[in-house]
């Protein structure tokens, strides 16, 4: 599993250098100072520092409506697909 990174506190891994299997409109759970649920607005190869990731809006909890970004390595799971 040397080619994989694991987000702290998660059980899902992202292959290093590749995009996670989610897309625009999907709802994902990601770990960033707690678990956040985000509707994905963009999925890019270089969100920051050359790492793949996403931009989106928190859909639940105290941060609801706040725009966020994160790395693929922080994604815990895809909660709902847009298709």
SEROGU-35276 format. One record per atom (N, C-alpha, C): x, y, z. Coordinates in steps of 0.02 Angstrom, whole numbers, padded with zeros to 5 digits, always signed. Each point is the difference from the previous one (the first is absolute). Layout:
% SEROGU-35276
XYZ
...
% end
This chain:
% SEROGU-35276
+00040-00060+00000
-00040+00060+00000
+00043+00063+00000
+00060-00005-00022
+00045+00057+00001
-00023+00058-00044
-00040-00013-00052
-00024+00052-00045
-00063+00033+00024
-00022-00013+00061
-00062+00028+00025
+00013+00043+00060
-00042+00051+00008
+00001+00043+00059
-00065-00010+00037
+00000+00008+00065
-00061-00009+00039
-00014+00063+00039
-00061+00026-00006
-00020+00059+00038
-00005-00019+00074
+00022+00044+00043
-00002-00014+00072
-00071-00015+00021
-00008-00056+00036
-00066-00018+00025
-00047-00030-00052
+00025-00016-00058
-00044-00027-00052
+00018-00071-00017
-00042-00032-00038
+00014-00068-00022
+00006-00005-00075
-00008+00055-00036
+00004+00000-00073
+00067+00031-00020
+00031-00029-00050
+00065+00026-00022
-00006+00029-00070
+00044+00047-00015
+00005+00028-00067
+00066-00020-00030
+00001-00023-00061
+00063-00018-00032
+00039+00064-00013
+00062+00001+00020
+00042+00059-00007
+00003+00022-00072
-00012+00065-00012
+00005+00028-00067
-00061-00011-00044
-00053-00029+00025
-00060-00010-00041
-00061+00030+00034
-00052+00012-00039
-00061+00029+00027
-00043-00055+00032
-00030+00016+00056
-00048-00046+00032
-00058-00010-00048
-00038-00052+00011
-00057-00016-00043
-00063+00037+00023
-00002+00065-00014
-00058+00041+00012
+00000+00057-00050
-00056+00034-00007
-00004+00053-00049
-00043+00058+00022
-00006+00048-00044
-00040+00060+00013
-00072-00021+00013
-00028+00027+00054
-00069-00015+00019
-00007-00056+00050
+00054-00040+00009
-00002-00053+00050
+00006+00030+00070
-00025-00036+00049
+00009+00019+00070
+00053-00046+00029
+00051+00030+00030
+00054-00038+00030
+00005+00016+00075
+00029-00046+00036
+00019+00012+00069
+00075+00007+00000
+00025+00054+00031
+00072+00007+00005
+00020+00019+00070
+00061-00018+00018
+00025+00010+00068
+00045+00062+00002
-00022+00052+00035
+00040+00060+00010
-00023+00030+00066
+00036-00015+00053
-00020+00022+00067
-00071-00023+00015
-00013-00064-00014
-00066-00029+00007
-00026-00020-00068
-00055-00035-00001
-00029-00024-00063
-00048+00053-00028
+00009+00017-00063
-00043+00050-00034
-00032-00033-00061
-00062+00019-00014
-00035-00024-00060
-00004+00057-00050
+00025-00013-00061
+00009+00052-00049
-00030-00020-00067
-00035+00046-00031
-00022-00009-00070
+00055+00028-00043
+00027-00042-00044
+00058+00018-00041
-00019+00046-00057
+00034+00058-00004
-00009+00048-00055
+00054-00007-00053
+00059-00023+00021
+00055-00011-00048
+00045-00055+00027
+00029-00037-00047
+00046-00054+00017
+00060+00011-00045
+00057+00016+00030
+00058+00022-00040
+00063-00040+00017
+00047-00001-00048
+00063-00035+00010
+00048+00038+00045
-00008+00066+00004
+00045+00041+00041
-00042+00050+00041
-00024-00022+00056
-00040+00045+00043
+00047+00046+00039
+00059-00027+00019
+00050+00040+00035
+00064-00043+00007
+00057+00032-00007
+00065-00034+00006
+00007-00060-00046
-00032+00001-00059
+00006-00054-00048
-00039-00062+00017
-00042+00003+00051
-00039-00059+00022
-00071+00003-00028
-00029-00058-00018
-00069-00002-00024
-00049+00013+00057
-00057+00028-00018
-00050+00014+00052
-00065+00027-00028
-00036+00036+00043
-00067+00023-00017
-00015+00068+00031
-00051+00031-00026
-00030+00060+00029
-00074-00014+00005
-00033+00026+00051
-00071-00013+00007
-00030+00039+00058
-00062-00019+00018
-00038+00033+00052
-00022-00050+00052
+00011+00017+00064
-00022-00042+00055
-00076-00001+00000
-00030-00060+00006
-00073-00006-00005
-00034-00017+00065
+00038-00010+00055
-00030-00019+00063
+00042+00026+00058
-00031+00008+00058
+00036+00019+00060
+00009+00075+00007
+00043+00019+00047
+00009+00070+00016
+00032+00040-00057
+00037-00033-00044
+00031+00035-00056
-00042+00002-00063
-00063-00022+00004
-00044-00005-00059
+00001+00065-00040
+00011-00008-00066
+00001+00057-00046
+00070+00030-00010
+00048-00021+00038
+00068+00026-00005
+00038-00035-00057
+00035+00039-00040
+00041-00027-00054
+00065-00026+00029
+00021-00059-00023
+00062-00032+00025
+00037-00032-00058
+00062-00018+00012
+00039-00040-00046
+00037-00052+00041
+00022-00053-00034
+00037-00052+00035
+00037-00043-00049
+00045-00041+00028
+00040-00046-00040
-00037-00067-00007
+00013-00035-00054
-00029-00067-00009
+00017-00046+00058
+00059+00009+00029
+00020-00042+00055
-00042+00010+00063
-00040+00053+00002
-00044+00013+00057
-00070-00031-00009
-00015-00023-00061
-00066-00028-00014
-00007-00068+00034
-00053-00006+00039
-00014-00062+00036
-00043-00046-00042
-00052+00028-00031
-00043-00040-00043
-00045+00045-00042
-00028-00029-00053
-00052+00033-00039
-00066-00019+00032
-00038+00050+00021
-00063-00011+00035
-00057-00008-00049
+00001+00041-00052
-00055+00000-00050
+00028+00019-00068
-00017-00038-00050
+00022+00014-00069
-00051+00044-00035
+00024+00042-00044
-00042+00046-00038
-00037-00033-00057
+00016-00061-00017
-00030-00033-00058
-00063-00037+00015
% end
